[in-house]
């Protein structure tokens, strides 16, 4: 952490959290589909 990526656009914490949640949901769906499909 710290001063990495200062020149990147600042993403607000709420947006970061939303992205994380979306990733988790996508992974969950993939797992469920794999379990059903295979």
TIKEFI-334414 format. One record per residue: y, z, x of N, C-alpha, C, O in turn; residue in three letters. Coordinates in steps of 0.001 Angstrom, whole numbers. Example, Ala and Ser with C-alpha at 12.3 -4.5 7.8 and 13.67 -1.06 7.14 Angstrom:
! residues 2
+---------+---------+---------+---------+---------+---------+---------+---------+---------+---------+---------+---------+------+
!     n_y !     n_z !     n_x !    ca_y !    ca_z !    ca_x !     c_y !     c_z !     c_x !     o_y !     o_z !     o_x ! type !
+---------+---------+---------+---------+---------+---------+---------+---------+---------+---------+---------+---------+------+
!   -5690 !    7800 !   13190 !   -4500 !    7800 !   12300 !   -3300 !    7800 !   13200 !   -3319 !    8465 !   14236 !  ALA !
!   -2250 !    7080 !   12850 !   -1060 !    7140 !   13670 !      30 !    7870 !   12900 !    1138 !    8039 !   13409 !  SER !
+---------+---------+---------+---------+---------+---------+---------+---------+---------+---------+---------+---------+------+
END
This chain:
! residues 38
+---------+---------+---------+---------+---------+---------+---------+---------+---------+---------+---------+---------+------+
!     n_y !     n_z !     n_x !    ca_y !    ca_z !    ca_x !     c_y !     c_z !     c_x !     o_y !     o_z !     o_x ! type !
+---------+---------+---------+---------+---------+---------+---------+---------+---------+---------+---------+---------+------+
!   -1195 !       0 !     835 !       0 !       0 !       0 !    1246 !       0 !     870 !    1159 !     -98 !    2094 !  UNK !
!    2399 !     110 !     236 !    3615 !     159 !    1029 !    4409 !   -1123 !     925 !    4794 !   -1544 !    -166 !  UNK !
!    4654 !   -1753 !    2092 !    5619 !   -2850 !    2123 !    4954 !   -4223 !    2102 !    5559 !   -5207 !    2528 !  UNK !
!    3735 !   -4302 !    1619 !    3066 !   -5604 !    1550 !    3659 !   -6435 !     429 !    3901 !   -5931 !    -667 !  UNK !
!    3893 !   -7716 !     708 !    4313 !   -8643 !    -332 !    5652 !   -8320 !    -943 !    5805 !   -8372 !   -2164 !  UNK !
!    6638 !   -7983 !    -108 !    7959 !   -7683 !    -650 !    8598 !   -8938 !   -1229 !    9370 !   -8854 !   -2184 !  UNK !
!    8282 !  -10113 !    -659 !    8916 !  -11341 !   -1125 !    8222 !  -11909 !   -2358 !    8699 !  -12882 !   -2941 !  UNK !
!    7110 !  -11318 !   -2758 !    6459 !  -11743 !   -3998 !    7276 !  -11242 !   -5174 !    8031 !  -10276 !   -5064 !  UNK !
!    7109 !  -11920 !   -6304 !    7780 !  -11440 !   -7506 !    7199 !  -10093 !   -7885 !    5991 !   -9878 !   -7794 !  UNK !
!    8061 !   -9192 !   -8307 !    7565 !   -7880 !   -8718 !    6913 !   -8004 !  -10080 !    7525 !   -8493 !  -11030 !  UNK !
!    5688 !   -7566 !  -10170 !    4998 !   -7533 !  -11451 !    5056 !   -6096 !  -11950 !    4716 !   -5158 !  -11229 !  UNK !
!    5485 !   -5943 !  -13175 !    5596 !   -4589 !  -13707 !    4217 !   -3979 !  -13875 !    3231 !   -4693 !  -14060 !  UNK !
!    4153 !   -2674 !  -13812 !    2873 !   -1971 !  -13870 !    2097 !   -2288 !  -15139 !     874 !   -2428 !  -15112 !  UNK !
!    2818 !   -2399 !  -16253 !    2135 !   -2654 !  -17520 !    1437 !   -4004 !  -17490 !     332 !   -4150 !  -18012 !  UNK !
!    2085 !   -4996 !  -16875 !    1476 !   -6326 !  -16793 !     238 !   -6263 !  -15920 !    -791 !   -6855 !  -16245 !  UNK !
!     339 !   -5539 !  -14805 !    -816 !   -5391 !  -13910 !   -1985 !   -4782 !  -14668 !   -3115 !   -5262 !  -14575 !  UNK !
!   -1708 !   -3730 !  -15412 !   -2764 !   -3051 !  -16159 !   -3390 !   -4006 !  -17164 !   -4611 !   -4041 !  -17318 !  UNK !
!   -2559 !   -4774 !  -17843 !   -3071 !   -5717 !  -18839 !   -3992 !   -6728 !  -18176 !   -5045 !   -7063 !  -18719 !  UNK !
!   -3598 !   -7216 !  -16999 !   -4420 !   -8188 !  -16284 !   -5754 !   -7557 !  -15900 !   -6809 !   -8175 !  -16040 !  UNK !
!   -5692 !   -6324 !  -15417 !   -6925 !   -5617 !  -15032 !   -7852 !   -5498 !  -16234 !   -9047 !   -5779 !  -16145 !  UNK !
!   -7283 !   -5077 !  -17356 !   -8087 !   -4892 !  -18560 !   -8724 !   -6208 !  -18970 !   -9892 !   -6245 !  -19355 !  UNK !
!   -7950 !   -7295 !  -18887 !   -8478 !   -8599 !  -19270 !   -9650 !   -8975 !  -18375 !  -10676 !   -9463 !  -18848 !  UNK !
!   -9485 !   -8741 !  -17077 !  -10564 !   -9061 !  -16136 !  -11816 !   -8280 !  -16488 !  -12919 !   -8826 !  -16499 !  UNK !
!  -11637 !   -6999 !  -16776 !  -12786 !   -6153 !  -17122 !  -13480 !   -6695 !  -18359 !  -14706 !   -6791 !  -18398 !  UNK !
!  -12687 !   -7053 !  -19381 !  -13266 !   -7559 !  -20624 !  -14024 !   -8849 !  -20359 !  -15120 !   -9046 !  -20885 !  UNK !
!  -13445 !   -9734 !  -19543 !  -14115 !  -10996 !  -19233 !  -15438 !  -10739 !  -18541 !  -16443 !  -11370 !  -18869 !  UNK !
!  -15450 !   -9828 !  -17597 !  -16680 !   -9513 !  -16868 !  -17719 !   -8961 !  -17840 !  -18898 !   -9308 !  -17771 !  UNK !
!  -17267 !   -8105 !  -18737 !  -18175 !   -7506 !  -19720 !  -18791 !   -8601 !  -20584 !  -20000 !   -8613 !  -20816 !  UNK !
!  -17953 !   -9519 !  -21057 !  -18445 !  -10599 !  -21909 !  -19467 !  -11434 !  -21165 !  -20509 !  -11784 !  -21719 !  UNK !
!  -19174 !  -11756 !  -19913 !  -20101 !  -12564 !  -19119 !  -21446 !  -11865 !  -19013 !  -22495 !  -12490 !  -19170 !  UNK !
!  -21408 !  -10567 !  -18747 !  -22653 !   -9801 !  -18615 !  -23436 !   -9848 !  -19921 !  -24646 !  -10071 !  -19923 !  UNK !
!  -22734 !   -9638 !  -21026 !  -23411 !   -9633 !  -22324 !  -24000 !  -11001 !  -22621 !  -25129 !  -11103 !  -23101 !  UNK !
!  -23238 !  -12060 !  -22337 !  -23734 !  -13415 !  -22578 !  -24961 !  -13682 !  -21724 !  -25936 !  -14268 !  -22194 !  UNK !
!  -24914 !  -13256 !  -20481 !  -26050 !  -13463 !  -19581 !  -27271 !  -12721 !  -20115 !  -28386 !  -13241 !  -20084 !  UNK !
!  -27055 !  -11513 !  -20601 !  -28163 !  -10716 !  -21119 !  -28760 !  -11387 !  -22358 !  -29977 !  -11403 !  -22538 !  UNK !
!  -27898 !  -11935 !  -23202 !  -28389 !  -12581 !  -24417 !  -29026 !  -13926 !  -24095 !  -30087 !  -14262 !  -24621 !  UNK !
!  -28368 !  -14696 !  -23223 !  -28798 !  -16069 !  -22954 !  -30075 !  -16155 !  -22150 !  -30873 !  -17070 !  -22355 !  UNK !
!  -30284 !  -15223 !  -21242 !  -31456 !  -15319 !  -20356 !  -32626 !  -14553 !  -20911 !  -33693 !  -14525 !  -20297 !  UNK !
+---------+---------+---------+---------+---------+---------+---------+---------+---------+---------+---------+---------+------+
END
